[in-house]
Amino acid sequence: MKLENKIVLVTGASSGIGLDLVKALLKENMDVVAISRRIEEIDLNHKRLTKKNFDLSKQSQIDAMFQFVFAQYNRLDLFIANAGFSYYEYASGSDWKHIEDIFRVNTLSVLYSATQLKAHMKDAPFNFVATASAASFLSMPGHALYSATKAALRGFMDGYRLELPKHQKLQTVFPVATKTNFFNKANQSNKPWPVQTSEHVAKIMIKGIKKDKKNIYPSKLFKYGFKLTPWFFALYMKRQTRLFHRTKNKKIEA
Ligand SMILES: NC(=O)c1ccc[n+]([C@@H]2O[C@H](COP(=O)([O-])OP(=O)(O)OC[C@H]3O[C@@H](n4cnc5c(N)ncnc54)[C@H](OP(=O)(O)O)[C@@H]3O)[C@@H](O)[C@H]2O)c1
């Protein structure tokens, strides 16, 4: 899609990949609506930037977000559903609420937003982009719930795409570990490998959006290596599993 002078909404815009997307999209001469729970506190100002706090774990807040955008612009050309988080933990201790909390933000809010965008835009063209994760293919120890939220998201995007006309495009992004606050917030002290910068991920996302790519892979190593060198990923998962048990068992003993 052509980006110039279009309206874009980015969720999870207050830090990491979302914040770098906002900065890069402003450079593309777009009107940017940036959303998160605390975006209004972020010191980033631009005449084409609108910052608005919404908590995407709640349906009423997502409805209010759509009302706000359509009252302001009466259209939304590009929606980037990027907000998300993880817990680094044994899934065995999770109660219903804990599981529900992560599915609400990472999965339900994205599925609902995709269907709401269609309801508001009717037959007009749009692109809807969802930040999934490499973990949607490769379920990570310590991130089992997270990986499940992203695998469900991938399934939805693949099926819903086939229901829409060609001018309403769904695009899914599969970042590998990225240097953001994500791991601190998840309570993961061991450093993941390999890591990319959020600037790089934002740049590859924008390149993929412009080319209307269905699937966007910020890491070539993952894109090609996952299919061509399964032995490498088997070794990688062994390492990640060892690291997870070592880190979390130490915490329990301490
Ligand atoms: N970092 C990685 O290694 C990695 C790898 C693959 C995929 N991803 C995915 O990339 C996306 C961006 O993550 P990131 O790495 O940039 O992490 P991040 O820096 O922690 O950013 C997460 C963003 O989500 C927002 N958010 C969280 N809960 C929210 C809620 N209930 N309502 C509204 N906004 C909410 C946060 O803002 P507030 O706190 O202001 O609400 C923040 O802006 C996520 O979907 C993540 O799963 C990340």
The ligand as an ORCA input file, in Angstrom:
! r2SCAN-3c Opt
* xyz 0 1
  N      10.448     -8.122     22.080
  C      10.421     -9.317     21.527
  O      11.334    -10.129     21.670
  C       9.234     -9.717     20.669
  C       9.401    -10.842     19.819
  C       8.324    -11.219     19.030
  C       7.143    -10.521     19.064
  N       7.021     -9.442     19.912
  C       5.744     -8.744     19.947
  O       5.941     -7.403     19.558
  C       4.919     -6.588     20.124
  C       5.555     -5.353     20.755
  O       6.369     -5.770     21.852
  P       7.692     -5.012     22.295
  O       8.808     -5.978     22.199
  O       7.812     -3.715     21.599
  O       7.397     -4.840     23.845
  P       7.163     -3.561     24.780
  O       8.249     -2.568     24.587
  O       6.937     -4.136     26.128
  O       5.809     -2.925     24.217
  C       4.549     -3.458     24.499
  C       3.508     -2.398     24.221
  O       2.195     -2.958     24.452
  C       1.440     -2.014     25.216
  N       0.404     -2.711     25.981
  C       0.549     -3.762     26.831
  N      -0.632     -4.077     27.386
  C      -1.551     -3.213     26.884
  C      -2.943     -3.021     27.086
  N      -3.657     -3.775     27.943
  N      -3.567     -2.017     26.413
  C      -2.865     -1.218     25.562
  N      -1.552     -1.356     25.326
  C      -0.900     -2.340     25.985
  C       2.479     -1.325     26.109
  O       2.065     -0.027     26.479
  P       1.453      0.435     27.893
  O       2.213     -0.247     28.962
  O       1.614      1.929     27.820
  O       0.009      0.023     27.821
  C       3.656     -1.191     25.124
  O       3.501     -0.017     24.350
  C       4.163     -7.472     21.116
  O       2.972     -7.921     20.532
  C       5.109     -8.636     21.319
  O       4.429     -9.817     21.662
  C       8.047     -9.016     20.693
*
